[in-house]
Amino acid sequence: MQSTARSRPSRPLIVFALLALAAALAVPALGLARTAPTKRVVKVEETASGSVLANLKGRTLYSLSVEKNGKFICTGGCLSIWHPLVVPKGVKPTGPVSLGTIERPEGKTQVTYRGRPLYSFGEDTKAGQTNGEGIKDVGTWHAAMTKAAASSDPESTQPTQPEPYPANPYPTPPAQTNPTPPQSPPAEPPHEYPPYNY
């Protein structure tokens, strides 16, 4: 009669197999944990208004007061004068402040600061210019300030509130300097009515 006894694998062989399996599972997981590539896209420029964010060419960066929570206003023709600061998809923008990204309606990845998309202004031709500050459109364009300029007026360091609506495109006419006083109607003679009989 033949013995049908099974042989057991040795303990070191089982430990080795488990370690090999754990290593095989850990290698792909490390690949998934890779961080996105980064790219420095902004720096700080000193202007008469204070410290502002600028692109690497020194052009001031702006945000539109009504562009928030993923709502884009500057599209189409607006982009001919206001140029979005974009990075390649999957790239994390870096600079002296914390930055984020948002996908534009046309699919590009735009850099954001404090949740607002950043743009450069076509009429800023030199580093440090802020020609786009305060331009009113559907909202108001503001330079992306990192800190306000030193001032003796404490009110000037307070952030301005964005305007909820554009300025009135139909301004009221100026008041006359010497208005003519209104003419009173000519006095009418009193009417005499016959007494009413009850």
C-alpha positions as CSV (number, residue, x, y, z in Angstrom):
1,M,0.0,0.0,0.0
2,Q,1.2,3.5,-0.9
3,S,1.1,6.4,1.5
4,T,-0.8,9.5,0.2
5,A,0.6,11.9,2.8
6,R,0.7,15.5,1.5
7,S,3.8,17.5,2.0
8,R,3.4,21.0,3.5
9,P,5.3,24.0,2.1
10,S,8.0,25.2,4.4
11,R,7.3,28.2,6.6
12,P,10.0,30.4,5.1
13,L,8.6,29.8,1.6
14,I,5.1,31.0,2.7
15,V,6.6,34.2,4.3
16,F,8.6,34.9,1.1
17,A,5.5,34.5,-1.1
18,L,3.5,36.9,1.1
19,L,6.3,39.5,1.1
20,A,6.5,39.2,-2.7
21,L,2.7,39.6,-3.0
22,A,2.8,42.7,-0.8
23,A,5.6,44.3,-2.7
24,A,3.8,43.6,-6.0
25,L,0.7,45.4,-4.7
26,A,2.7,48.3,-3.2
27,V,4.6,49.3,-6.4
28,P,1.5,50.4,-8.4
29,A,0.1,52.2,-5.3
30,L,3.3,54.2,-5.1
31,G,2.8,55.2,-8.8
32,L,-0.7,56.5,-8.0
33,A,0.5,58.6,-5.2
34,R,2.8,60.6,-7.5
35,T,2.3,64.4,-7.2
36,A,1.4,66.5,-10.1
37,P,4.2,68.4,-11.8
38,T,4.5,72.0,-10.7
39,K,5.3,75.2,-12.6
40,R,6.1,78.6,-11.2
41,V,3.7,81.1,-12.9
42,V,3.4,84.2,-10.7
43,K,5.6,86.6,-8.7
44,V,4.9,89.7,-6.6
45,E,5.4,93.2,-8.1
46,E,5.4,96.4,-6.1
47,T,3.1,99.1,-7.5
48,A,1.7,102.4,-6.3
49,S,-1.3,100.5,-5.1
50,G,0.7,98.0,-3.1
51,S,2.0,94.4,-3.7
52,V,0.2,92.7,-6.6
53,L,0.5,89.3,-8.3
54,A,2.1,89.4,-11.7
55,N,2.9,86.9,-14.4
56,L,6.6,86.0,-14.8
57,K,7.0,89.0,-17.3
58,G,5.9,91.3,-14.5
59,R,2.5,92.1,-15.9
60,T,-0.2,92.7,-13.2
61,L,-2.8,90.0,-12.8
62,Y,-6.4,90.8,-12.3
63,S,-9.7,89.1,-11.3
64,L,-13.3,90.1,-12.2
65,S,-15.5,90.7,-9.2
66,V,-18.4,88.6,-10.5
67,E,-16.3,85.6,-11.6
68,K,-16.6,83.1,-8.7
69,N,-17.9,79.7,-7.9
70,G,-17.0,78.4,-11.4
71,K,-19.0,81.1,-13.2
72,F,-17.1,82.6,-16.1
73,I,-18.1,86.0,-17.5
74,C,-15.0,86.8,-19.6
75,T,-15.4,84.6,-22.7
76,G,-15.4,85.3,-26.4
77,G,-14.4,88.9,-27.3
78,C,-13.5,89.7,-23.7
79,L,-10.4,87.4,-24.1
80,S,-9.0,89.7,-26.8
81,I,-8.0,92.3,-24.0
82,W,-8.1,90.2,-20.8
83,H,-5.7,87.2,-21.2
84,P,-6.3,84.2,-18.9
85,L,-3.3,82.9,-17.0
86,V,-3.3,79.2,-18.0
87,V,-1.2,76.1,-17.3
88,P,-1.1,72.7,-19.0
89,K,-3.7,70.2,-17.8
90,G,-2.4,68.3,-14.8
91,V,0.2,71.0,-13.8
92,K,0.0,72.6,-10.3
93,P,0.7,76.3,-10.5
94,T,3.1,77.7,-7.8
95,G,4.3,81.1,-6.7
96,P,4.7,83.1,-3.5
97,V,1.0,82.6,-2.6
98,S,-1.3,79.6,-2.7
99,L,-2.8,79.1,-6.1
100,G,-5.5,76.9,-7.6
101,T,-6.9,76.0,-11.0
102,I,-10.2,75.9,-12.7
103,E,-11.3,74.5,-16.1
104,R,-12.4,77.3,-18.5
105,P,-15.5,76.8,-20.8
106,E,-13.2,76.2,-23.8
107,G,-11.3,73.4,-21.8
108,K,-8.1,75.2,-20.8
109,T,-6.9,75.2,-17.2
110,Q,-6.8,78.7,-15.7
111,V,-4.9,79.7,-12.6
112,T,-6.9,81.0,-9.6
113,Y,-6.0,83.1,-6.6
114,R,-8.5,83.1,-3.6
115,G,-10.9,81.2,-5.9
116,R,-11.0,83.8,-8.7
117,P,-9.5,83.2,-12.2
118,L,-6.5,85.4,-13.0
119,Y,-6.0,87.5,-16.2
120,S,-3.5,89.9,-17.5
121,F,-4.7,93.2,-19.1
122,G,-3.7,93.9,-22.8
123,E,-3.1,97.6,-22.1
124,D,-0.5,96.9,-19.4
125,T,2.7,97.2,-21.5
126,K,5.3,97.4,-18.7
127,A,5.9,95.6,-15.5
128,G,4.1,97.1,-12.5
129,Q,1.4,98.9,-14.5
130,T,-2.2,98.6,-13.2
131,N,-4.1,100.2,-16.0
132,G,-6.9,97.6,-15.6
133,E,-7.6,98.4,-12.0
134,G,-11.2,99.5,-11.4
135,I,-12.5,99.0,-14.9
136,K,-16.2,98.4,-14.8
137,D,-17.8,95.9,-17.1
138,V,-20.3,93.3,-16.0
139,G,-18.4,93.5,-12.7
140,T,-15.3,95.4,-11.7
141,W,-11.7,94.3,-12.5
142,H,-9.3,94.4,-9.6
143,A,-5.5,93.8,-9.4
144,A,-4.8,90.6,-7.4
145,M,-3.4,92.3,-4.3
146,T,-1.2,90.4,-1.8
147,K,-1.0,93.4,0.5
148,A,-2.1,97.1,0.3
149,A,0.4,100.0,0.1
150,A,1.3,101.7,3.4
151,S,-1.0,104.6,4.1
152,S,-1.9,107.0,6.9
153,D,-5.5,106.5,6.0
154,P,-6.8,103.2,7.7
155,E,-9.8,103.2,5.4
156,S,-7.6,102.8,2.3
157,T,-6.3,99.4,3.5
158,Q,-9.8,98.0,3.8
159,P,-10.7,95.7,0.8
160,T,-13.2,97.1,-1.5
161,Q,-16.5,95.3,-1.9
162,P,-17.2,94.2,-5.4
163,E,-20.1,96.0,-7.0
164,P,-23.1,93.7,-7.5
165,Y,-24.3,95.4,-10.7
166,P,-22.6,97.5,-13.4
167,A,-22.7,101.3,-13.2
168,N,-25.8,102.9,-14.6
169,P,-25.3,103.2,-18.4
170,Y,-28.0,105.9,-18.5
171,P,-26.7,108.6,-16.2
172,T,-29.0,111.3,-15.1
173,P,-28.6,114.7,-16.7
174,P,-26.7,117.3,-14.7
175,A,-28.8,119.6,-12.6
176,Q,-29.4,123.2,-13.9
177,T,-27.5,125.8,-12.1
178,N,-30.2,128.5,-12.3
179,P,-33.4,126.7,-12.6
180,T,-36.5,128.8,-13.5
181,P,-39.0,128.8,-10.6
182,P,-42.2,127.0,-11.5
183,Q,-45.0,129.3,-12.6
184,S,-48.2,129.1,-10.6
185,P,-51.4,128.9,-12.7
186,P,-53.5,132.0,-12.9
187,A,-56.0,132.5,-10.2
188,E,-59.6,131.7,-11.1
189,P,-62.5,133.7,-9.7
190,P,-64.4,131.8,-7.0
191,H,-67.4,129.9,-8.2
192,E,-70.7,130.7,-6.7
193,Y,-73.1,127.9,-6.5
194,P,-76.8,128.2,-5.6
195,P,-77.6,126.9,-2.1
196,Y,-78.6,123.2,-2.1
197,N,-82.0,122.4,-0.8
198,Y,-82.3,119.4,1.4
